[in-house]
Amino acid sequence: MVKALLLENLHPLARQILGAAGIEVESHTSAMDEDELIEALEGVDLLGIRSKTEVTGRVLKERPDLTAVGAFCIGTNQVDLATATELGIAAFNAPFSNTRSVVELAIANIIAMARRLTVRDKALHNGVWDKSASGSHEIRGRTLGIVGYGNIGSQLSVVAEMLGMQVFFYDTDDKLALGNARRCSSLEELLDSVETVTLHVDGRQGNAGIFGEAQFARMRPRSLFLNLSRGFVVDYDALRDAVVSGHLAGAAVDVFPREPKSRGDRFDSPLRGLDNVILTPHVGGSTEEAQEDIGRFVGSKLRDYVQTGSTSLSVNLPTLTPGHPVHAQRIAHIHLNTPGVLAHVNQVLAEHDVNIGAQVLATRGHSGYVVTDTDSQLTSDVIASLNAVPETVRLRILD
Ligand SMILES: NC(=O)c1ccc[n+]([C@@H]2O[C@H](COP(=O)([O-])OP(=O)(O)OC[C@H]3O[C@@H](n4cnc5c(N)ncnc54)[C@H](O)[C@@H]3O)[C@@H](O)[C@H]2O)c1
């Protein structure tokens, strides 16, 4: 029986999905350290974690029989993906499950800044009735500049347009403009065109400090700025100066270069205490809906990999989505991506008189993955010969 170990209090949907597929599930509420994890992984096929459990190279090398790791979150930095790939261990995450949550926080922030809601709220809590229309604006008809038009940026584009905003975007890749959004050919063109700038770039190293004094200076006077992407992409001292000088009318920041580790820890930033600056503790993607979707998404990926060999949206293996087997048996063969492996596999099958019903191959970097459906059951001889193909990294036989 396939066995799954789920750590860090994953959403119950993950357990339900795996359990319904006949997988034995053991759940724990907390993370585990390296030694605890190595011990707990004995006899385990599937591991589910969030961001606190480090799946190091040592863990994987000590438990090379692990079939797959599911990171029930967005990032996969906590998993040694290079070692996982070397050992043929599939890794999955949930890249889109919290996209909508981030978009909704961005929209909430834009409206809150345009209406100076946090300033009004603070005044009233302090007993001051500050009723005035001055400096308050509708967002309808206003221009929004989105930097990074990926999952989040492009969805924000659609929702912002529905609210009557005019959207401009800049992406280093050539992206399809959704709805009436207008593509800008440079960051400078975007900064010249809009009244609100929001960053949704990814965490590649080259993005460190891409937004600083020069970019804030180029923004239109009294415009608004948001960063819900990565802390290290913005110079927050420069943002503070731009707000204090009155050049920017407001800012909303959800991500910081150094974030406290645990709930309740002390937080410091040059942005603390500024009027119309909304600070949130990296909660853009943190909603109950996102957590549920992550449980469903990664739970289904692990189940499908076990049942069908599908590596759809795996973060480390070549992508194949072979569907449910209709032939006698399925061979899921992860191998080194070198010339002649497919011929070698097929030669073994031909020599043992095994007819191939269907076959698909994909490669990614140094890895190759071939899924072969056979018309007859495989004998232990065939399986041993396939295992003996020198480039074989991992062989699974699925019924
Ligand atoms: N605040 C939160 O809680 C939260 C939650 C989820 C994601 N995020 C972060 O939001 C960001 C966007 O996530 P996503 O899922 O949309 O990522 P994504 O990979 O789908 O999109 C990123 C886009 O940015 C573009 N890009 C990269 N560098 C650029 C640059 N210098 N200038 C212009 N475009 C650039 C890429 O081409 C890509 O289209 C990521 O950094 C992610 O970590 C934050």
The ligand as an ORCA input file, in Angstrom:
! r2SCAN-3c Opt
* xyz 0 1
  N       2.442     38.550     -1.148
  C       2.196     37.267     -1.192
  O       1.693     36.666     -0.255
  C       2.513     36.531     -2.458
  C       1.770     35.374     -2.777
  C       2.042     34.729     -3.982
  C       3.068     35.185     -4.806
  N       3.809     36.259     -4.432
  C       4.896     36.767     -5.289
  O       4.310     37.488     -6.364
  C       5.202     37.481     -7.482
  C       4.439     37.159     -8.751
  O       3.886     35.857     -8.664
  P       3.319     35.146     -9.989
  O       2.733     33.851     -9.562
  O       2.503     36.097    -10.770
  O       4.693     34.882    -10.750
  P       4.900     34.596    -12.292
  O       6.193     33.903    -12.401
  O       3.672     33.974    -12.886
  O       5.029     36.076    -12.945
  C       6.136     36.894    -12.790
  C       6.221     37.745    -14.050
  O       7.189     38.778    -13.844
  C       7.919     38.938    -15.060
  N       9.178     39.588    -14.701
  C      10.227     39.067    -14.020
  N      11.151     40.013    -13.811
  C      10.681     41.151    -14.367
  C      11.170     42.476    -14.446
  N      12.353     42.812    -13.905
  N      10.430     43.396    -15.082
  C       9.227     43.067    -15.643
  N       8.709     41.821    -15.594
  C       9.430     40.885    -14.950
  C       8.058     37.533    -15.586
  O       8.368     37.517    -16.967
  C       6.669     36.970    -15.286
  O       5.774     37.202    -16.335
  C       6.289     36.475     -7.137
  O       7.452     37.162     -6.726
  C       5.710     35.696     -5.977
  O       6.701     35.184     -5.115
  C       3.542     36.954     -3.286
*
